[in-house]
Amino acid sequence: MNDKILLAHGSGGKLSHDLIKKSFVDLLDNPLLAQMDDSAVFDIKGRLAFTTDSYVVNPIFFPGGNIGKLAVCGTVNDLAMSGAEPRYLSLAFIIEEGLLLSDLKRIVGAIKTAADEAGVKIVTGDTKVVNRGSADRIFINTAGVGVVPEGVEISGNNARPGDKIILNGTIGDHGIAVLSKREGITFSTGLESDCAPLGGLVAEMLKASRNIHCLRDPTRGGLATTLNELAEQSGVGIRIEEAQIPVRDEVVGACEMLGFDPLYVANEGKLVAIAASEDAENILKAMKRHPYGKNAAVIGEVLADHPGRVVMKTLLGSSRVVDMLTGDLLPRIC
């Protein structure tokens, strides 16, 4: 039984202490976490961004990542979408009795790798264990703190007619990769989730121009839902061109087979930027120099017409309205 989580691991006693030390603190070690206080205390100057999220993805291991990597990247990306430089994260684990300790350590190892790449520290956390059947192996809750550089004003309310819409790469990779693992679908080219921390990419974009008005990561609901949210928040119209939206052949094929539209499939390493037209080219060049922006493209523009609505010019040259997702296309995707 020593290789599995027991209810006693959540008791607050010696087993809890050993679990926290060996499975979390030793792997995620940094000076703030090592103090083992009830709160992490740190100095930050300037404007702060603060976010929280929860992760319940099924399965917990999928091509290109796992629930641990996803938790770090998703939280870091939410901070980055406000233009913030991510600094500190908290992690709270809800673990089902019976989870293999080897799986837990594999997840925490992925957390460490993703946090190191993102330049953030895990500084506090919590662990609870629930009865077998009361959860689905493991859930993770996070919170994140970042610093917003001076002069950066990014919000979903800031899109203006004439702005260009930029996407940093192919859409639908995460959703289809997770679904492929869940349903046993295989691809000859090994499609993987795009799960990645985007703070570094955003920093390079802001070096190229502070004239970025909106940033958003198109996770659940996909690109279509994100664009509708931005159009509604800013009270503008959006027009995109299907021919300019990068999509992998594997994603297109899977969507055709399953009856999905790639515009609505989840992403975890993509961002939508809305920027002033005169600076769009410089921002695009900066994105293409970064590994997570090498396939970036301008996919449309912001209009004064049809406020709150997204319209797409199709491959056939016609136009169609792109609505927000209704229902749940792929549950438990993040």
LOTOR-760469 format. One record per residue (C-alpha): x, y, z. Coordinates in steps of 0.5 Angstrom, whole numbers, padded with zeros to 4 digits, always signed. Example, Ala and Ser with C-alpha at 12.3 -4.5 7.8 and 13.67 -1.06 7.14 Angstrom:
% LOTOR-760469
+0025-0009+0016;+0027-0002+0014;
END
This chain:
% LOTOR-760469
+0000+0000+0000;+0006+0005+0001;+0006+0006-0007;-0001+0009-0006;-0005+0015-0003;-0008+0013+0003;-0014+0017+0007;-0009+0018+0012;-0004+0022+0008;-0010+0027+0009;-0010+0027+0016;-0005+0032+0018;+0000+0027+0022;+0006+0024+0020;+0004+0021+0013;+0001+0028+0011;+0008+0031+0013;+0012+0026+0009;+0008+0026+0003;+0008+0034+0003;+0016+0034+0004;+0018+0028-0001;+0012+0029-0006;+0012+0037-0006;+0017+0041-0002;+0023+0037-0004;+0021+0037-0012;+0019+0044-0012;+0024+0047-0007;+0025+0055-0007;+0027+0059-0001;+0020+0062+0000;+0017+0055+0000;+0022+0052+0004;+0020+0056+0010;+0013+0052+0011;+0009+0058+0014;+0002+0058+0013;+0003+0064+0008;+0008+0066+0003;+0011+0073+0005;+0014+0077-0001;+0016+0084-0003;+0013+0086-0010;+0013+0093-0013;+0008+0096-0018;+0001+0094-0020;-0001+0087-0019;-0005+0082-0023;-0008+0076-0019;-0012+0070-0022;-0014+0063-0020;-0016+0057-0023;-0018+0050-0022;-0016+0044-0027;-0020+0037-0027;-0018+0035-0034;-0019+0027-0036;-0015+0024-0037;-0009+0027-0033;-0004+0024-0037;-0005+0026-0045;+0000+0027-0051;+0004+0033-0050;+0003+0034-0042;-0001+0032-0036;-0005+0036-0031;+0001+0039-0027;+0004+0042-0033;-0003+0044-0035;-0004+0048-0028;+0002+0052-0029;+0001+0054-0036;-0006+0055-0035;-0005+0060-0029;+0001+0063-0032;-0002+0065-0039;-0008+0068-0035;-0003+0073-0032;+0000+0074-0038;-0006+0076-0042;-0006+0082-0037;+0001+0084-0040;+0003+0081-0033;+0010+0078-0031;+0008+0072-0028;+0012+0071-0021;+0009+0067-0016;+0004+0061-0016;+0000+0057-0010;-0002+0050-0012;-0008+0046-0008;-0009+0039-0009;-0015+0034-0008;-0013+0027-0009;-0017+0021-0009;-0015+0015-0005;-0011+0010-0009;-0007+0015-0013;-0001+0012-0015;+0005+0016-0011;+0009+0015-0018;+0004+0018-0022;+0003+0024-0016;+0011+0025-0017;+0011+0025-0025;+0005+0030-0024;+0009+0035-0019;+0016+0034-0024;+0012+0037-0030;+0010+0042-0025;+0017+0044-0023;+0019+0044-0031;+0013+0048-0033;+0015+0053-0027;+0022+0053-0029;+0021+0055-0036;+0015+0060-0034;+0020+0063-0029;+0015+0063-0023;+0016+0060-0016;+0011+0055-0013;+0011+0059-0006;+0005+0056-0002;+0000+0050-0003;-0005+0045+0000;-0006+0038+0000;-0013+0034+0002;-0015+0027+0001;-0022+0024-0001;-0025+0017-0001;-0024+0013-0007;-0030+0015-0011;-0030+0022-0009;-0026+0025-0014;-0023+0023-0021;-0016+0021-0018;-0013+0028-0018;-0016+0036-0018;-0011+0042-0018;-0013+0049-0016;-0008+0055-0017;-0007+0062-0016;-0002+0066-0019;+0001+0073-0018;+0004+0077-0023;+0007+0084-0024;+0004+0089-0029;+0010+0093-0033;+0009+0101-0033;+0005+0103-0039;+0002+0097-0040;-0006+0097-0041;-0009+0091-0044;-0016+0089-0043;-0022+0086-0047;-0025+0093-0047;-0020+0096-0051;-0021+0093-0058;-0022+0099-0063;-0024+0099-0070;-0018+0099-0075;-0014+0094-0070;-0011+0088-0073;-0013+0081-0070;-0006+0076-0069;-0006+0069-0067;+0000+0066-0065;-0001+0059-0068;-0005+0053-0070;-0012+0052-0066;-0015+0046-0063;-0009+0042-0062;-0010+0041-0054;-0017+0039-0055;-0016+0034-0060;-0010+0031-0057;-0014+0030-0050;-0020+0027-0054;-0015+0022-0058;-0012+0020-0051;-0019+0019-0048;-0023+0016-0054;-0017+0012-0056;-0016+0016-0063;-0009+0015-0066;-0005+0020-0071;+0001+0018-0075;+0004+0024-0074;+0003+0024-0066;-0001+0030-0065;+0000+0033-0058;-0003+0038-0054;+0000+0046-0055;+0000+0047-0047;+0006+0052-0046;+0007+0058-0042;+0006+0064-0046;+0009+0069-0041;+0016+0070-0045;+0012+0071-0052;+0008+0076-0049;+0014+0080-0046;+0017+0080-0053;+0011+0082-0056;+0011+0088-0051;+0018+0090-0053;+0016+0090-0060;+0010+0095-0058;+0006+0097-0052;+0000+0098-0057;-0003+0092-0055;-0010+0093-0053;-0013+0086-0052;-0010+0079-0050;-0014+0073-0049;-0012+0065-0049;-0017+0061-0053;-0018+0056-0048;-0025+0052-0047;-0030+0055-0052;-0024+0056-0057;-0022+0061-0062;-0030+0063-0064;-0032+0064-0056;-0026+0068-0055;-0027+0073-0061;-0034+0073-0059;-0033+0075-0052;-0028+0081-0054;-0033+0083-0059;-0038+0084-0054;-0033+0087-0048;-0031+0092-0053;-0037+0094-0057;-0034+0092-0063;-0035+0088-0069;-0030+0083-0071;-0028+0080-0078;-0024+0074-0079;-0021+0070-0085;-0022+0063-0085;-0016+0062-0090;-0011+0066-0085;-0013+0061-0079;-0007+0056-0078;-0010+0049-0077;-0006+0042-0077;-0009+0037-0082;-0010+0032-0076;-0014+0037-0073;-0018+0038-0079;-0019+0031-0080;-0021+0029-0073;-0026+0035-0073;-0029+0032-0080;-0030+0025-0077;-0033+0028-0070;-0037+0033-0073;-0033+0039-0069;-0031+0046-0072;-0024+0047-0070;-0026+0054-0068;-0029+0052-0062;-0024+0047-0060;-0020+0048-0054;-0013+0051-0054;-0008+0051-0048;-0002+0055-0051;-0005+0060-0056;-0007+0067-0055;-0011+0072-0059;-0008+0079-0059;-0011+0085-0062;-0007+0091-0063;-0006+0098-0067;-0006+0097-0074;+0001+0101-0075;+0004+0096-0070;+0001+0090-0072;+0007+0088-0077;+0013+0089-0071;+0009+0085-0066;+0008+0079-0071;+0015+0079-0073;+0017+0079-0065;+0012+0073-0065;+0015+0069-0070;+0022+0070-0067;+0019+0066-0061;+0018+0058-0061;+0011+0059-0059;+0010+0064-0064;+0013+0062-0070;+0006+0060-0074;+0003+0067-0072;-0001+0070-0077;-0006+0076-0078;-0013+0073-0078;-0017+0079-0078;-0019+0086-0076;-0024+0090-0071;-0030+0094-0075;-0034+0099-0072;-0040+0095-0076;-0044+0090-0073;-0042+0091-0066;-0042+0085-0061;-0041+0080-0067;-0036+0076-0070;-0036+0075-0078;-0032+0070-0082;-0030+0070-0089;-0030+0063-0091;-0025+0059-0096;-0031+0059-0101;-0031+0067-0101;-0038+0068-0097;-0039+0070-0090;-0042+0067-0084;-0043+0069-0077;-0039+0066-0072;-0043+0065-0066;-0041+0063-0058;-0040+0056-0057;-0047+0053-0054;-0047+0047-0049;-0040+0043-0048;-0037+0041-0054;-0031+0037-0050;-0032+0037-0042;-0026+0036-0037;-0022+0039-0042;-0018+0043-0037;
END
